[in-house]
Every structure is written in C-alpha cells, then in structure tokens.
Amino acid sequence: MNDFNFCPSCGSKNIKNVNMRKWLCSECGFDLYNNVAAAVGLVIKNGEGKILLEKRGKEPRKGFLAFPGGFVDPDESAEEACIRECREEIGVEPVSLKYIASFPNTYDYKNIRYKTCDIFFEAVLPENAKLKAQEGEVDGFEEVLIRNEEDLASVPLAFESARKTLKLWINL
C-alpha cells in the first residue's frame, strides 16, 4: 500500500518510500510527505440515552456502524467540519458541540492507507429533528443503548477510534 512506481514529477523509477512517512526521488529531488488527515465524529444521544449511529453505505467498512462525521476539508476547523458533515450525512445541523477526545485511526480506501487523527465531539440536535440519510454514504440509522463496555462490545463499529471514544464517553 501507498507506493508509487514512478516519480509523479519526473517519471523516474527511483522513487523510494521512507518509513511510510514520505516519498523521495533520487533523480529530481521530489519529496512528498504522507501527513496525517484530520477527521471528525459526532456522538449524538437522544432523550432515551441511545446513541445515533449510521450504517455505512460505502467502503471502507460498508455495512458497519459509525458516527456521523468525516474528513476535515482544507481551510476548515474541526467544529466547522462537524456542522457540515452532520448537515450532509443526516440532514440536520447540531445546535451545540462539546469536545470529547481524539484518537489515531487507520482508514484503508482503494489500496491507499490513510492515517488519521479522529477528533470526537458530543453534539446536540434540535428538538424533533428529522433525519435524512445522505444517498450513497449512509444506508440508514440505528439508535443503540450503550451503558457499559459489555453493551459496547456487541456493537459492530466500523472504526476502532469510535470504540475508544465510546469507551471513554460511557465512563465520563
């Protein structure tokens, strides 16, 4: 994963991946860093204490459950990404956000391994919000009661960073 056969700048076959951190071309001096991508996730609890999760509609981990969220766009704060991703994926903007934690994650997509820093927030939705799943991204919603680590163990979460966040969140 994450290898070039040719330098994107000069076309040389002498491009090397250095510790999965950057690529260097000995022919032209091209270097490209494999930086960590920022992503956000929203823990949304309803009045009954159940957590809103999405059923992923695409790879990676299609069919598994995840928080509403996604990658932070260029020139966007984590909080702005939360609002945008929530609006895009569930059709509702949160009325408040509260930082919970961040965890590293690995996101394998189309033979590229992305290392991410997933930033999690607790979000509150407006009363009587009507959810609308983003076509092609979200196959539906599940509200899951997670009171302890036993409950958490039975939830088919897409990403380990989400599991770590919920483990921390239920113990707050």
Solvent accessible surface area in square Angstrom, and as a share of the most:
residue,aa,sasa,rsa
1,M,109,0.48
2,N,11,0.05
3,D,99,0.51
4,F,78,0.32
5,N,119,0.61
6,F,106,0.44
7,C,3,0.02
8,P,77,0.49
9,S,76,0.49
10,C,67,0.40
11,G,41,0.39
12,S,19,0.12
13,K,149,0.63
14,N,64,0.33
15,I,15,0.08
16,K,129,0.55
17,N,42,0.22
18,V,55,0.31
19,N,136,0.70
20,M,96,0.43
21,R,123,0.45
22,K,44,0.19
23,W,20,0.07
24,L,66,0.33
25,C,5,0.03
26,S,95,0.61
27,E,107,0.48
28,C,63,0.38
29,G,55,0.53
30,F,52,0.22
31,D,66,0.34
32,L,71,0.35
33,Y,103,0.39
34,N,39,0.20
35,N,101,0.52
36,V,92,0.53
37,A,34,0.26
38,A,40,0.31
39,A,12,0.09
40,V,8,0.04
41,G,3,0.03
42,L,0,0.00
43,V,0,0.00
44,I,7,0.04
45,K,104,0.44
46,N,46,0.23
47,G,89,0.86
48,E,129,0.58
49,G,25,0.24
50,K,65,0.27
51,I,0,0.00
52,L,7,0.04
53,L,0,0.00
54,E,8,0.04
55,K,84,0.35
56,R,36,0.13
57,G,11,0.10
58,K,70,0.30
59,E,99,0.44
60,P,11,0.07
61,R,101,0.37
62,K,108,0.46
63,G,32,0.31
64,F,71,0.30
65,L,6,0.03
66,A,8,0.07
67,F,14,0.06
68,P,0,0.00
69,G,11,0.11
70,G,21,0.20
71,F,71,0.30
72,V,31,0.18
73,D,62,0.32
74,P,123,0.77
75,D,156,0.81
76,E,35,0.16
77,S,47,0.31
78,A,21,0.17
79,E,84,0.38
80,E,93,0.42
81,A,0,0.00
82,C,0,0.00
83,I,59,0.30
84,R,39,0.14
85,E,16,0.07
86,C,0,0.00
87,R,111,0.41
88,E,72,0.32
89,E,14,0.06
90,I,0,0.00
91,G,41,0.39
92,V,15,0.09
93,E,82,0.37
94,P,15,0.09
95,V,98,0.57
96,S,54,0.35
97,L,49,0.25
98,K,136,0.58
99,Y,121,0.46
100,I,24,0.12
101,A,11,0.09
102,S,48,0.31
103,F,46,0.19
104,P,102,0.64
105,N,20,0.10
106,T,50,0.29
107,Y,32,0.12
108,D,51,0.26
109,Y,65,0.25
110,K,156,0.66
111,N,119,0.61
112,I,69,0.35
113,R,92,0.34
114,Y,85,0.32
115,K,103,0.44
116,T,4,0.03
117,C,50,0.30
118,D,12,0.06
119,I,33,0.17
120,F,8,0.03
121,F,9,0.04
122,E,47,0.21
123,A,3,0.02
124,V,80,0.46
125,L,33,0.16
126,P,53,0.33
127,E,161,0.72
128,N,133,0.68
129,A,35,0.27
130,K,166,0.71
131,L,64,0.32
132,K,152,0.64
133,A,36,0.28
134,Q,56,0.25
135,E,170,0.76
136,G,51,0.49
137,E,59,0.26
138,V,8,0.05
139,D,85,0.44
140,G,22,0.21
141,F,58,0.24
142,E,79,0.35
143,E,91,0.41
144,V,27,0.16
145,L,66,0.33
146,I,7,0.04
147,R,157,0.57
148,N,65,0.33
149,E,84,0.38
150,E,143,0.64
151,D,29,0.15
152,L,7,0.03
153,A,80,0.62
154,S,92,0.60
155,V,8,0.04
156,P,73,0.46
157,L,7,0.04
158,A,6,0.04
159,F,32,0.13
160,E,97,0.44
161,S,2,0.01
162,A,5,0.04
163,R,60,0.22
164,K,85,0.36
165,T,0,0.00
166,L,0,0.00
167,K,96,0.41
168,L,69,0.34
169,W,34,0.12
170,I,35,0.18
171,N,100,0.51
172,L,149,0.74
